[in-house]
């Protein structure tokens, strides 16, 4: 059996711009993409903390500090909004023994301030994971 699980997330990034006329996607600082193990073209789920909107798109590499929603998704954010960018992956039961999601917290300018693998939280009480990483 396969299970879809959190692979990684960029927590509380700040939207720097929204470009309605671009063909789609979310432009994310290339360093953040690498730190969170998100590939260019990978599907991501975006949760807007500021207004509650949730949507899916795909990631492309952006300039340093950039988090820009492009295309139709630009209507769901405003510059300055706080967002969580989430990627998921499918794991077989055997892989779950080593399952370790990556959580990247960002600070001013969308610079990574901490990154950790949440391995110690997997397998604990049902609420431990969401409480510990602020899901």
C-alpha positions as CSV (number, residue, x, y, z in Angstrom):
1,X,0.0,0.0,0.0
2,X,1.2,3.6,-0.8
3,X,0.5,6.5,1.5
4,X,0.7,10.1,0.5
5,X,2.7,11.9,3.2
6,X,4.2,15.4,3.9
7,X,7.6,15.4,2.2
8,X,8.6,19.0,3.0
9,X,7.3,22.4,3.7
10,X,8.4,26.0,3.7
11,X,6.7,27.5,6.8
12,X,5.5,31.1,6.9
13,X,7.1,32.5,3.8
14,X,6.1,36.0,2.8
15,X,4.6,36.6,-0.6
16,X,6.8,39.2,-2.4
17,X,4.7,39.7,-5.5
18,X,1.8,38.4,-7.6
19,X,2.0,38.3,-11.4
20,X,-1.4,37.7,-13.0
21,X,0.0,37.9,-16.5
22,X,2.6,35.1,-16.1
23,X,1.5,31.6,-17.4
24,X,1.3,30.0,-14.0
25,X,3.3,28.5,-11.1
26,X,5.0,29.9,-7.9
27,X,8.4,31.4,-8.2
28,X,10.4,30.4,-5.0
29,X,13.9,31.4,-4.0
30,X,16.2,28.7,-5.4
31,X,17.9,28.3,-2.1
32,X,14.6,27.6,-0.4
33,X,13.7,25.1,-3.1
34,X,17.0,23.2,-2.5
35,X,16.7,23.4,1.3
36,X,13.1,22.0,1.2
37,X,14.0,19.4,-1.4
38,X,11.4,20.8,-3.9
39,X,12.3,20.3,-7.6
40,X,11.5,22.8,-10.3
41,X,8.2,21.6,-11.8
42,X,7.1,19.8,-8.7
43,X,3.5,20.1,-7.5
44,X,3.1,22.2,-4.4
45,X,0.1,23.0,-2.2
46,X,0.0,26.6,-1.0
47,X,-1.9,27.6,2.1
48,X,-2.4,31.3,2.6
49,X,-2.3,32.0,6.4
50,X,-3.4,35.6,5.9
51,X,-6.7,34.9,4.1
52,X,-7.3,31.1,4.3
53,X,-7.0,30.4,0.6
54,X,-5.6,27.0,-0.4
55,X,-4.5,26.0,-3.9
56,X,-2.1,23.8,-5.9
57,X,0.4,24.9,-8.5
58,X,4.0,23.9,-9.5
59,X,7.3,25.4,-8.4
60,X,9.8,27.3,-10.5
61,X,13.1,28.8,-9.3
62,X,13.0,32.5,-8.4
63,X,15.4,35.2,-7.3
64,X,16.9,35.4,-3.8
65,X,14.1,36.1,-1.3
66,X,11.3,35.7,-4.0
67,X,8.0,34.1,-3.4
68,X,5.8,35.2,-6.3
69,X,2.4,33.7,-7.3
70,X,2.0,33.6,-11.0
71,X,-1.1,33.3,-13.3
72,X,-4.5,32.6,-11.9
73,X,-3.2,31.9,-8.4
74,X,-2.0,35.5,-8.2
75,X,-5.7,36.4,-7.5
76,X,-5.5,34.4,-4.2
77,X,-2.6,36.3,-2.6
78,X,-1.4,39.8,-1.9
79,X,2.2,40.9,-1.4
80,X,2.9,40.6,2.3
81,X,0.7,37.6,2.8
82,X,2.1,34.7,4.9
83,X,2.0,31.3,3.2
84,X,3.0,27.7,3.8
85,X,4.3,25.9,0.8
86,X,3.9,22.1,1.1
87,X,5.1,19.2,-1.0
88,X,3.9,15.6,-0.7
89,X,5.3,12.2,-1.8
90,X,3.9,8.7,-2.0
91,X,5.7,6.2,0.3
92,X,5.3,2.4,0.5
93,X,5.0,0.8,4.0
94,X,8.7,-0.2,4.0
95,X,9.8,3.4,3.2
96,X,7.8,4.8,6.2
97,X,10.2,3.2,8.6
98,X,12.7,5.9,7.5
99,X,10.2,8.6,6.8
100,X,11.5,12.1,7.7
101,X,9.7,15.2,6.5
102,X,11.7,18.4,6.1
103,X,10.4,21.6,7.6
104,X,12.1,24.9,6.6
105,X,11.2,28.0,8.7
106,X,11.9,31.4,7.1
107,X,12.6,34.8,8.5
108,X,12.9,38.3,7.0
109,X,13.5,38.3,3.3
110,X,12.3,34.7,3.1
111,X,15.8,33.6,4.2
112,X,15.9,30.1,5.8
113,X,16.3,30.5,9.6
114,X,16.0,26.9,10.6
115,X,15.6,23.5,8.8
116,X,15.0,20.2,10.5
117,X,14.0,16.7,9.7
118,X,11.0,15.9,11.8
119,X,12.0,12.2,12.3
120,X,11.8,12.2,16.0
121,X,8.1,13.2,15.8
122,X,7.0,10.4,13.5
123,X,5.4,7.5,15.4
124,X,4.6,9.6,18.4
125,X,1.1,10.6,19.6
126,X,-1.2,11.6,16.8
127,X,-1.1,15.3,17.7
128,X,2.7,15.5,18.2
129,X,3.6,16.1,14.6
130,X,1.2,18.9,13.9
131,X,1.8,20.6,17.3
132,X,5.6,20.5,16.9
133,X,5.9,21.8,13.4
134,X,2.9,24.1,13.3
135,X,1.1,22.4,10.5
